[in-house]
Amino acid sequence: MSETETIARNLSGELARHRKTQAALAKELGVSEQNISKRLQGEGSFTTEQLEKAAGMLGMSLYQLMMLLLQPIDGITKFHV
């Protein structure tokens, strides 16, 4: 799995964990829901600025979010934010 796919998969998981929708993320980032849907499927990547906004929406820093997003989801056992 590529880094882009790992980030997309894990961001999808974080949205679900925080009970946030793709629509809410699209609004936060100022892009269409279709754009978010494609990116969360691994088609295209998020910019650092977009990930920083997503982190804020999820109540964490960009660093905290990146620590979660860059790990294979199966490898995350416990991470406190």
N, C-alpha and C positions, 0 to 999 in steps of 0.2 A: 504494500500500500504506500502511495506517495505521501509526502508531507502535506500537500494540499488536501488530499483525501482524508488524512488523519485529522487535520484541523476541521474540515467540514463535518466529519462524523462526530467528533467530540463537541463541536459547537452545537450541533443538533441536540446532543445529549444534555448539554448544559441548559439549553433553552427549555427542554422538557423538565429537567430537574427544578428549574426556577419557575415553572409554569408560565413561560412566556411563549408567545406564538411567533411564527414566521412573519405574520402581518405586523406585529409589534416591532420586530427587529427591522423590517423594511421601513417602517415609519421613522424609527430612531436614526437609521442611516440615510434616509431621504432617497430611497430607491424603490423600485417596484417589487411586489411580492414575487413576481415571476423571476426577477433577478436574484432574489434571496433563495428561492427554491432551487434554481440552477446551481448556485454557489454551494448550497448545502448538500447537493448531490455530487460535488467535486468538480463541477464544470466552471472553471474560472476560480480566481482566488480573491480573498478579502485584502484590502489595503491595511496598513498599520493603523491609519486613522479610523477606519471602519471597525477594526478589532478593539481599538481604544474606546469607541462609543459603545460597542457591544458590552465590553467589560463594565462600563459605568452603568449600563442598563441592568446588568446582573449583580451590581453592588460589589464589584471587585476592581482591583487595579489591572492594568494591561499585563503586568508581570504575572500576577496570579492567574489570569485567564490563560496566558501563553503556557504557563507550567502545566495546566490541565490539557490544553489543546494539543500540545506536542507529544504527549505520551500515548502509546497505543492504549485504547480504552480498556482493553482486557488487563493491562498492567496497573491500572489505578486501583489501589487498595484503600488508601485513606489519604486525604489531603484536606487540611483545614484552611479555610480562607477567612 
